[in-house]
């Protein structure tokens, strides 16, 4: 999973929680710049995974809601599986490294170090 795919997954996850009022709030919740959030939203809209709806009642003010489409929900599920698979592999690799370090340090149970 690439960095862009990870960011897209995180954006889809955030949008699945509920509609996001603007790109600025999405950028803040993802921890990225406004420009990067704009890039991600445009990519998701271009794929048909997200729709943009005008929700402003004031004609002089722009207000949008970014919503997942049914296709977006399907793709989010696929990305979730790939993300989980990657995280489990990272966890298993980390666990192996911890076991090696614990043996080198003569520690029988490295979990006791966490407390």
Long-range contacts (C-beta under 8 A, 24 or more apart in sequence): 1-79, 1-82, 1-83, 1-86, 4-40, 4-43, 5-79, 5-82, 6-83, 7-32, 7-36, 7-40, 8-40, 8-43, 8-44, 8-79, 9-76, 9-79, 9-80, 9-83, 11-37, 11-40, 11-41, 11-44, 12-44, 12-49, 12-50, 12-68, 12-72, 12-75, 12-76, 12-79, 13-76, 13-80, 15-50, 15-66, 15-67, 15-68, 15-72, 16-68, 16-73, 16-76, 19-65, 19-66, 19-67, 20-65, 20-66, 21-55, 21-63, 21-64, 21-65, 22-63, 22-64, 23-66, 26-66, 41-66, 44-72, 47-71, 47-75, 48-72, 49-75, 49-76
